[in-house]
């Protein structure tokens, strides 16, 4: 009997500690638990890169995010960047996809570049999009720069190699910061047509 009492007491104490720890984090709300890989928030909307493309949610009430619009695209929805009326999506094997998000209820695929290889991440600055990924079709380079001044007709203007697989990219001023299996590489992109290691 004593043994049962001690086990029961230990269970209750453990249960109380678990409840205390669970109360330290406040759950607010969620949506889209199916392979959402990237998100950008702008105003009242969350733009989510998910396995089948782009999903837009209204997040005015964080406890109840609501569906607004979606655009299905080929690829894997790895990451996205927003600029103006456009979402630039890293779509894995499907390359870069450009979606017009001026009407959040009806985002529309308007352009892209399929021939850049496996794209893991994307950044945008001005009229250029910067892509990071695995092997590309440009002499095995894996940092690609595309001119998107006409988002319907983007084209590659520059490329360089950082390591066997670039996994992330961020651009500020004249430098691209690229993460890879070998660490961080800094690329001088002052001239987007001739990027090179800084």
C-alpha positions as CSV (number, residue, x, y, z in Angstrom):
1,X,0.0,0.0,0.0
2,X,2.8,2.3,0.9
3,X,4.5,1.7,-2.5
4,X,1.3,2.6,-4.4
5,X,1.0,5.8,-2.3
6,X,4.5,6.9,-3.2
7,X,4.0,6.1,-6.9
8,X,0.8,8.1,-6.9
9,X,2.4,11.0,-5.1
10,X,5.3,11.0,-7.6
11,X,2.8,11.0,-10.5
12,X,0.9,13.9,-9.1
13,X,4.1,15.9,-8.4
14,X,5.3,15.2,-12.0
15,X,1.9,16.2,-13.4
16,X,2.0,19.5,-11.5
17,X,5.5,20.4,-12.7
18,X,4.4,19.6,-16.3
19,X,1.4,21.9,-15.9
20,X,3.6,24.7,-14.6
21,X,6.0,24.4,-17.5
22,X,3.2,24.3,-20.0
23,X,1.8,27.5,-18.6
24,X,5.1,29.4,-19.4
25,X,4.2,29.4,-23.2
26,X,1.0,31.0,-24.4
27,X,-0.6,29.3,-27.4
28,X,-2.2,32.0,-29.5
29,X,-3.4,30.3,-32.8
30,X,-2.3,28.4,-35.8
31,X,-3.1,27.4,-39.4
32,X,-1.5,25.4,-42.2
33,X,0.4,22.7,-40.3
34,X,1.3,21.0,-43.6
35,X,4.9,21.7,-44.6
36,X,5.0,25.5,-44.2
37,X,8.7,26.3,-44.9
38,X,8.8,30.1,-44.9
39,X,6.7,33.1,-43.9
40,X,6.8,36.8,-44.4
41,X,4.5,39.1,-42.5
42,X,3.3,42.4,-44.0
43,X,0.6,44.4,-42.3
44,X,-2.4,42.2,-41.5
45,X,-1.3,39.3,-43.7
46,X,1.1,36.3,-43.4
47,X,2.4,35.1,-46.7
48,X,3.4,31.4,-46.3
49,X,5.6,29.3,-48.6
50,X,4.2,25.8,-48.3
51,X,4.6,22.6,-50.1
52,X,2.2,23.5,-52.9
53,X,2.9,27.2,-53.4
54,X,1.8,30.4,-51.6
55,X,-0.9,30.7,-49.0
56,X,-2.1,34.1,-47.6
57,X,-3.6,34.4,-44.2
58,X,-5.3,37.3,-42.4
59,X,-3.6,37.6,-39.0
60,X,-5.6,40.5,-37.5
61,X,-6.8,38.1,-34.8
62,X,-3.8,36.0,-33.9
63,X,-5.9,33.5,-32.2
64,X,-7.9,32.8,-35.4
65,X,-5.8,33.3,-38.5
66,X,-8.1,33.1,-41.5
67,X,-7.6,32.0,-45.1
68,X,-7.5,34.8,-47.7
69,X,-6.0,33.4,-50.9
70,X,-3.6,30.8,-52.4
71,X,-1.6,30.2,-55.5
72,X,-0.6,26.6,-56.4
73,X,2.8,26.3,-58.2
74,X,5.0,23.4,-59.1
75,X,7.9,22.9,-56.7
76,X,8.4,22.7,-53.0
77,X,7.7,26.2,-51.5
78,X,11.1,26.5,-49.7
79,X,11.2,30.2,-48.9
80,X,9.9,33.6,-50.1
81,X,10.7,37.3,-50.2
82,X,8.2,40.2,-50.7
83,X,8.8,43.4,-52.6
84,X,6.0,45.7,-53.8
85,X,3.1,43.7,-55.3
86,X,5.2,40.6,-55.7
87,X,6.2,37.4,-53.8
88,X,9.4,35.8,-55.0
89,X,9.4,32.1,-54.2
90,X,12.3,29.7,-53.9
91,X,10.6,26.5,-55.2
92,X,13.3,23.9,-54.9
93,X,13.7,22.0,-58.1
94,X,11.2,24.3,-59.9
95,X,13.6,27.3,-59.4
96,X,12.2,30.8,-58.9
97,X,8.5,31.6,-59.2
98,X,7.0,35.2,-59.1
99,X,3.5,35.7,-57.9
100,X,1.5,38.9,-58.2
101,X,0.0,39.5,-54.7
102,X,-1.7,42.9,-55.4
103,X,-5.0,41.2,-54.8
104,X,-4.5,39.1,-51.7
105,X,-7.6,37.0,-52.4
106,X,-6.4,36.0,-55.8
107,X,-2.6,35.8,-56.1
108,X,-1.5,34.9,-59.6
109,X,1.7,33.2,-60.9
110,X,3.1,35.6,-63.5
111,X,6.7,34.6,-64.1
112,X,9.7,32.6,-63.0
113,X,13.0,30.9,-64.0
114,X,13.0,27.1,-64.1
115,X,16.6,26.6,-65.3
116,X,18.5,27.8,-62.3
117,X,18.7,24.4,-60.5
118,X,17.6,23.6,-56.9
119,X,16.7,26.9,-55.1
120,X,16.7,26.9,-51.3
121,X,16.3,30.6,-50.5
122,X,15.6,33.9,-52.1
123,X,16.2,37.6,-51.3
124,X,15.2,40.7,-53.2
125,X,16.8,44.1,-53.4
126,X,15.7,46.7,-56.0
127,X,15.3,45.2,-59.4
128,X,17.3,42.1,-58.6
129,X,16.5,38.7,-57.0
130,X,19.3,36.7,-55.3
131,X,18.9,32.9,-55.2
132,X,20.9,30.4,-53.1
133,X,20.8,26.7,-53.7
134,X,22.4,23.5,-54.9
135,X,24.0,22.9,-58.3
136,X,22.7,25.2,-61.0
137,X,22.9,25.0,-64.7
138,X,25.5,27.8,-64.7
139,X,28.8,26.0,-64.4
140,X,27.8,24.5,-61.1
141,X,27.5,28.0,-59.5
142,X,24.9,28.1,-56.7
143,X,24.4,31.8,-56.1
144,X,22.3,33.3,-58.9
145,X,21.3,36.9,-59.5
146,X,18.3,37.6,-61.7
147,X,16.9,40.9,-63.1
148,X,13.2,41.2,-62.2
149,X,12.6,44.7,-63.4
150,X,9.9,43.1,-65.6
151,X,8.5,40.4,-63.3
152,X,6.8,38.7,-66.2
153,X,10.2,38.1,-67.9
154,X,13.0,37.6,-65.3
155,X,16.4,36.7,-66.6
156,X,19.8,35.7,-65.0
157,X,22.4,38.3,-65.1
158,X,25.1,36.9,-62.8
159,X,26.2,33.9,-60.8
160,X,29.0,32.6,-58.6
161,X,30.0,29.6,-56.5
162,X,30.3,29.6,-52.6
163,X,30.2,25.9,-51.6
164,X,28.6,22.6,-52.4
165,X,25.2,23.8,-51.3
166,X,24.1,27.3,-50.4
167,X,21.1,27.1,-47.9
168,X,20.3,30.8,-47.2
169,X,20.8,34.3,-48.5
170,X,20.3,37.8,-47.3
171,X,21.3,41.0,-49.2
172,X,22.1,44.4,-47.8
173,X,23.7,47.3,-49.7
174,X,26.3,45.8,-52.0
175,X,26.8,42.5,-50.2
176,X,25.0,39.1,-50.2
177,X,25.4,37.0,-47.1
178,X,25.2,33.3,-48.0
179,X,24.9,30.4,-45.6
180,X,26.1,27.0,-46.6
181,X,27.5,23.7,-45.2
182,X,30.8,25.5,-44.9
183,X,29.6,28.5,-42.9
184,X,29.0,32.1,-44.0
185,X,30.2,33.5,-47.3
186,X,30.1,37.2,-48.2
187,X,29.6,38.0,-51.8
188,X,30.3,41.4,-53.4
189,X,27.2,42.1,-55.5
190,X,27.9,45.8,-56.3
191,X,27.9,44.8,-59.9
192,X,25.2,42.1,-60.1
193,X,26.6,40.9,-63.4
194,X,29.9,40.0,-61.8
195,X,29.4,38.8,-58.3
196,X,32.5,37.6,-56.4
197,X,33.7,36.6,-53.0
198,X,34.4,39.8,-50.9
